[in-house]
Amino acid sequence: MSGEQLQCEYYPFIVVGGGIAGVTCAETLSLLCPEEKILLISASPLIKAVSNLRQYGRTLQQFDVVEKPLSVLQLDCPNIHVLNTAVKEMDHEEHKLLTVDEKWYRYGKLCICTGGKPKVLMEGNKHVLGIRDTESVQEFQERLSSARRVVIVGNGGIATELVYQIKNCEVVWAIKDASITKTFVDAGAAEFFLSSLSSPAEMKDESVSKRMKYTLEKPMISRLTPDLLGGALGPDWTEGREMQGQYGEGRSIHVEYKVEVSRLLSQEEMKSSGKQAKKSPKNDETGLSGEASWPIYVELTNGHIYGCDFVVSATGVIPNVYPLNKNKQFVIASDGGLSVNDHMMTSLQDVYAAGDVCSASWEPAPHWLQMRLWSQARQMGAYAAKCMEAHAKEEEIHMDFCFELFTHVTKFFNYKVILLGRFNAQGLGDDYELLLRVTKGHEYVKTVMKDGRMQGAILIGETDLEETFENLILNQMDLSQYGEDLLSPDIDIEDYFD
């Protein structure tokens, strides 16, 4: 037997990734297989775990994400061994992984949960920051503390939360859509949110986040591989974080609609271009001068140019398949993720994937769709563990019920937001109708109806309708007889369909 084989430690189950999907997978395996050794390989010294789980219905859940040092997980689950390192190479034929510290590990079943990495406008530009994990948020806070103006590019969840939380700093929000937060809500809901953008400095009362935070000055793994990412941010990542610049008071936000970044210019390039940067977005006397010297300038496709201290690139993520797919052995889906079947299995034997790194390639249920969100990362991680355990025992397993209905709970502009089913009529063509109930500053309720049956819903505010609507979508009850009265404020829908 060779020296390499002698040093190659074997684990029945290995999980790669310390984000929500990976940790959930490892914890579920620990519960299902308490006698088996499980190895979790995390590139970050902080892992993401779920806490304060609240069940609203059959599929709708809300939870907090807790950041833990590696040692805590090993104490909670004695059969899990956690390594703070990264995978350098994979040999799927020999069922082996090589880490960056040149150690081999053999697996029986492997689950890849390496998440996604942010799409950054210009890789390597020190004035462009992509936000994805705890470490990048800490860098953002440091830069913001001395900033006068920032440009945020993107229209998803991270961009939306940043825009709302930043104070004492001018914000230019550049989006490619005609309405804000298009990734999650329609134009009507965006209009409902707009008043929050122009509100005074005082924000509504916000509950203090109860999750624990651990700050490590110089994580060990960063010395090995400085470009590695930690686990994705959880649902309450902005809570309790100081996000203040050094200019003005309160919020100063300007939205540039239906634009993309044409190019980024340095100070020298801006001078030689002969072009003029715009002044303060609000064009008032208190605004910062467009003629001021800025570290970077952003030229938009509408011709507007803004100087700023730095740019936040929040245009989404791409599946982080490298280096495990360095030899291009996996089948890759059209969106760049590892293609997985309805048992979370990739194209390689005994290799599974969960979370942002994978793409669901099965025929989905009528009211389920994949979005790269922490809620789905948790569901996929748990289900992948159940599949790995069942296959190891050569047992049959059926798909989890959570894949029957898309559900997501989040918070935008300090409003509770719940998305259910085909919440934006995805895949329904033109054959549907919408029912709306809007109370300005209080609630926004939208249902997507087809043939008298509810196909999806958006609930903003404390509506208490989530469980009722979840059941109506799952049961596909014919609601034609109620017509527009379904959302009448005079009818207690929750009691009526209880």
Number of C-alpha atoms within 10 A of each C-alpha: 5 6 7 10 11 9 11 16 13 17 17 17 26 29 30 29 32 32 34 35 36 36 28 26 33 32 22 19 29 21 13 14 17 14 10 15 17 26 22 26 25 28 27 27 25 27 27 27 23 18 14 12 11 11 12 14 13 13 20 21 15 18 19 19 23 21 25 17 17 21 14 13 21 14 11 11 16 13 21 22 19 23 18 19 23 23 21 17 19 20 14 17 8 9 17 19 24 17 17 15 11 10 14 22 18 21 23 15 21 26 28 27 32 33 30 23 23 20 17 20 19 14 10 9 13 11 17 20 24 23 26 22 20 22 20 16 19 15 12 17 17 15 18 23 16 14 19 20 26 25 25 25 24 24 22 18 20 22 23 20 18 19 23 22 19 22 24 21 24 29 24 23 22 23 24 18 17 13 21 27 23 20 15 19 19 17 14 13 22 16 13 17 21 13 12 18 16 14 14 11 12 10 14 11 7 10 9 8 13 14 17 9 13 12 13 11 7 10 16 15 20 15 9 14 13 10 9 13 26 26 30 26 23 23 19 17 19 18 14 14 12 15 20 23 23 15 18 16 15 20 24 26 22 18 18 21 15 14 19 18 18 14 13 21 17 15 13 10 13 21 11 9 9 8 12 14 19 15 18 21 19 13 12 10 9 9 15 20 16 18 12 11 13 17 15 23 24 24 19 18 14 13 13 16 23 24 32 23 19 25 25 21 21 24 22 21 18 17 22 22 23 14 14 20 15 12 11 11 13 17 15 18 14 10 11 15 24 29 23 23 17 18 22 29 23 25 16 13 12 18 22 27 33 34 33 30 25 33 25 24 17 12 10 14 12 15 20 19 19 15 17 18 17 21 24 23 27 22 19 29 30 23 27 29 32 23 22 27 20 15 15 14 9 9 10 8 14 11 13 15 9 17 21 17 24 24 26 21 17 17 16 18 19 18 19 15 21 24 23 26 28 25 23 22 21 14 11 13 7 8 10 15 13 15 16 16 16 15 10 11 12 12 18 21 19 22 26 25 22 19 12 17 18 29 28 29 28 25 26 24 18 14 15 12 15 22 16 17 24 26 17 18 21 18 11 13 12 13 16 14 9 11 11 13 12 18 18 13 9 8 11 12 17 14 8 8 10 8
